[in-house]
Amino acid sequence: QVEAFKRPSSSAPWASLGPGTVMWLQDDGPTGPIHRLLVMERGASTDAPALELASVALPSPSVAFSFAEDDGLLSFGVEGGAEVALVFVADDGAVHVWQDVQAVQEREHCHQQR
């Protein structure tokens, strides 16, 4: 579980997107698997479709991540120069997602060096 925030640029204030749940989706891309980190809205009703609060497709050499383990904070840039920040309720959830991001990005780095 996370609280998601977004800002249009590094000089703009953060705006809350609301509480969400982090998920991973995998799809086949033209050069290999594409992993999508999604933050889906936590709805009050399980019958209502969940809305996407934020997402990023990986691996991507153009996406820079920042992780502050002590604060349970993971942030990354998205298209157009906007930034997304995820504040995790549980520290172990933040660490787990950070490790997943690193693993996906490292696979791309190894693939490019071949």
Residue frames as qw, qx, qy, qz and C-alpha x, y, z in Angstrom:
[[0.000, 0.889, 0.458, 0.000, 0.00, 0.00, 0.00],
 [0.442, 0.012, 0.043, 0.896, 1.27, 3.44, -0.93],
 [0.132, 0.859, 0.271, -0.415, 0.31, 7.08, -1.02],
 [0.609, 0.308, 0.394, 0.616, 1.05, 8.39, -4.52],
 [0.031, -0.832, -0.071, 0.549, 2.09, 11.94, -5.40],
 [0.629, 0.412, 0.391, 0.530, 2.88, 13.64, -8.70],
 [0.054, -0.805, -0.013, 0.590, 4.31, 16.94, -9.84],
 [0.686, 0.715, 0.138, -0.005, 4.67, 18.29, -13.38],
 [0.537, 0.653, -0.333, 0.418, 8.29, 19.39, -12.87],
 [0.652, -0.128, -0.515, 0.542, 10.98, 19.38, -10.20],
 [0.096, 0.135, -0.231, 0.959, 10.17, 22.99, -9.29],
 [0.515, -0.378, -0.325, -0.697, 6.42, 22.40, -8.87],
 [0.451, -0.315, 0.620, -0.560, 4.71, 21.36, -5.62],
 [0.061, -0.024, -0.995, -0.073, 3.65, 17.76, -5.09],
 [0.626, -0.092, -0.042, -0.773, -0.06, 16.90, -5.52],
 [0.443, -0.106, 0.854, -0.252, -1.58, 13.82, -3.91],
 [0.442, 0.081, -0.689, -0.569, -2.99, 11.20, -6.28],
 [0.795, -0.308, 0.054, -0.520, -4.38, 9.23, -3.34],
 [0.564, -0.378, 0.727, -0.097, -3.80, 5.83, -1.78],
 [0.743, 0.428, -0.371, -0.357, -2.96, 2.95, -4.05],
 [0.877, -0.217, 0.426, 0.043, -1.66, -0.54, -4.48],
 [0.087, 0.660, -0.639, -0.386, 1.53, -1.38, -6.39],
 [0.892, 0.180, 0.407, -0.081, 1.32, -4.10, -9.04],
 [0.144, -0.465, 0.677, 0.551, 3.48, -5.45, -11.85],
 [0.813, 0.466, 0.245, -0.248, 2.26, -6.39, -15.32],
 [0.361, -0.390, 0.673, 0.514, 4.39, -8.08, -17.95],
 [0.704, 0.628, 0.177, -0.282, 3.86, -7.91, -21.70],
 [0.757, 0.071, 0.401, 0.511, 5.84, -8.94, -24.75],
 [0.107, 0.863, -0.114, -0.481, 7.70, -6.07, -26.37],
 [0.722, 0.662, -0.186, -0.085, 9.51, -5.97, -29.72],
 [0.404, 0.603, -0.632, 0.270, 12.90, -6.63, -28.08],
 [0.352, 0.002, -0.848, 0.396, 11.85, -8.64, -25.04],
 [0.315, -0.642, -0.692, 0.095, 9.55, -8.48, -22.04],
 [0.027, -0.506, 0.071, -0.859, 8.22, -5.13, -20.86],
 [0.366, -0.422, -0.728, 0.397, 7.44, -4.83, -17.17],
 [0.116, -0.624, -0.179, -0.751, 4.99, -2.19, -16.11],
 [0.229, -0.203, -0.662, 0.684, 5.02, -0.86, -12.56],
 [0.246, -0.573, -0.465, -0.629, 1.46, 0.25, -11.84],
 [0.014, 0.105, 0.624, -0.774, -0.09, 2.08, -8.94],
 [0.264, -0.443, -0.702, -0.492, -3.80, 1.35, -8.86],
 [0.347, -0.412, 0.175, -0.824, -6.33, 3.27, -6.84],
 [0.080, -0.148, -0.930, 0.327, -7.68, 1.51, -3.78],
 [0.367, -0.350, -0.394, -0.767, -11.42, 1.69, -4.31],
 [0.441, -0.196, 0.531, -0.697, -14.07, 1.60, -1.61],
 [0.863, 0.165, 0.253, -0.405, -15.96, -1.04, -3.57],
 [0.458, -0.265, 0.786, 0.320, -14.51, -4.23, -5.00],
 [0.572, 0.557, 0.602, 0.033, -17.13, -4.11, -7.78],
 [0.253, 0.942, -0.033, -0.216, -15.86, -0.80, -9.14],
 [0.825, 0.388, -0.062, 0.405, -12.95, -0.90, -11.60],
 [0.560, -0.611, 0.004, 0.560, -9.70, 0.37, -10.17],
 [0.374, 0.926, -0.023, 0.049, -8.20, 3.50, -11.71],
 [0.784, 0.131, -0.102, 0.598, -4.53, 3.78, -12.61],
 [0.282, -0.924, -0.065, 0.252, -2.86, 6.50, -10.53],
 [0.033, 0.824, -0.509, -0.246, 0.62, 6.18, -12.02],
 [0.958, 0.094, 0.249, 0.107, 2.72, 3.82, -14.11],
 [0.052, 0.782, -0.545, -0.298, 6.12, 3.36, -15.71],
 [0.956, 0.282, -0.063, -0.050, 7.29, 0.84, -18.32],
 [0.308, -0.716, 0.619, 0.099, 10.58, -0.93, -17.66],
 [0.595, -0.394, 0.019, 0.701, 13.26, -1.56, -18.55],
 [0.309, 0.900, 0.187, 0.244, 13.99, 1.99, -19.62],
 [0.639, -0.013, -0.148, 0.755, 17.39, 3.67, -19.59],
 [0.056, 0.496, 0.103, 0.860, 15.66, 7.07, -19.62],
 [0.591, -0.687, -0.252, -0.341, 13.77, 6.56, -16.34],
 [0.277, 0.389, -0.620, 0.623, 15.71, 7.59, -13.25],
 [0.676, -0.564, -0.458, -0.124, 14.66, 6.17, -9.89],
 [0.041, 0.518, -0.532, 0.668, 15.46, 7.44, -6.43],
 [0.728, -0.397, -0.553, -0.085, 14.95, 5.40, -3.26],
 [0.107, -0.544, 0.493, -0.670, 15.04, 6.65, 0.33],
 [0.554, -0.155, -0.817, 0.028, 14.79, 3.47, 2.40],
 [0.164, -0.138, -0.631, 0.746, 14.55, 5.27, 5.74],
 [0.343, 0.204, 0.146, -0.905, 11.48, 7.17, 4.51],
 [0.488, 0.316, 0.812, -0.037, 9.94, 4.32, 2.49],
 [0.356, 0.781, 0.052, -0.510, 9.98, 6.66, -0.51],
 [0.564, 0.077, 0.637, 0.520, 10.46, 5.63, -4.14],
 [0.314, 0.781, 0.093, -0.532, 10.35, 8.28, -6.85],
 [0.543, 0.076, 0.633, 0.546, 10.80, 8.27, -10.62],
 [0.180, 0.421, -0.199, -0.867, 10.41, 10.48, -13.65],
 [0.563, 0.449, 0.694, -0.013, 7.72, 9.94, -16.27],
 [0.419, 0.430, 0.471, 0.646, 7.17, 11.26, -19.79],
 [0.009, 0.852, 0.273, 0.446, 7.05, 15.01, -20.16],
 [0.252, 0.458, -0.432, 0.735, 9.36, 15.69, -17.21],
 [0.645, -0.561, -0.004, -0.518, 6.80, 14.91, -14.50],
 [0.178, 0.317, -0.855, 0.370, 7.82, 13.06, -11.33],
 [0.772, -0.390, -0.348, -0.362, 5.97, 10.45, -9.29],
 [0.008, 0.416, -0.752, 0.511, 6.66, 9.67, -5.63],
 [0.758, -0.303, -0.516, -0.257, 5.38, 6.65, -3.77],
 [0.200, -0.489, 0.620, -0.580, 5.36, 6.65, 0.02],
 [0.597, -0.080, -0.790, -0.115, 5.00, 3.08, 1.27],
 [0.675, -0.600, 0.008, -0.429, 3.00, 2.19, 4.37],
 [0.905, -0.363, 0.189, 0.117, 5.34, -0.73, 5.14],
 [0.090, -0.795, 0.529, 0.283, 9.11, -0.35, 4.80],
 [0.524, -0.143, 0.811, 0.218, 9.53, -3.94, 3.62],
 [0.582, 0.658, 0.477, -0.028, 7.11, -3.22, 0.75],
 [0.194, 0.939, -0.201, -0.201, 9.28, -0.30, -0.35],
 [0.308, -0.568, 0.729, 0.226, 12.43, -2.43, -0.25],
 [0.630, 0.190, 0.748, 0.081, 10.77, -5.26, -2.18],
 [0.520, 0.809, 0.268, -0.051, 9.55, -2.97, -4.98],
 [0.006, 0.890, -0.406, -0.210, 12.95, -1.22, -5.12],
 [0.468, -0.332, 0.793, 0.206, 14.68, -4.61, -5.50],
 [0.633, 0.479, 0.607, 0.040, 12.26, -5.55, -8.29],
 [0.330, 0.932, -0.014, -0.148, 12.96, -2.27, -10.12],
 [0.183, -0.737, 0.611, 0.226, 16.71, -2.80, -9.84],
 [0.597, -0.038, 0.788, 0.147, 16.43, -6.38, -11.14],
 [0.587, 0.683, 0.435, 0.007, 14.39, -5.33, -14.18],
 [0.189, 0.952, -0.199, -0.135, 16.70, -2.41, -14.98],
 [0.376, -0.580, 0.693, 0.205, 19.84, -4.58, -14.55],
 [0.702, 0.241, 0.660, 0.122, 18.48, -7.17, -16.98],
 [0.484, 0.860, 0.160, 0.007, 18.20, -4.43, -19.61],
 [0.096, -0.880, 0.445, 0.138, 21.72, -3.19, -18.86],
 [0.563, -0.279, 0.756, 0.184, 23.12, -6.72, -19.27],
 [0.668, 0.520, 0.529, 0.058, 21.12, -7.20, -22.49],
 [0.313, 0.945, -0.050, -0.079, 22.53, -3.97, -23.99],
 [0.259, -0.745, 0.588, 0.177, 26.13, -5.01, -23.28],
 [0.780, 0.055, 0.612, 0.121, 25.83, -8.21, -25.36]]
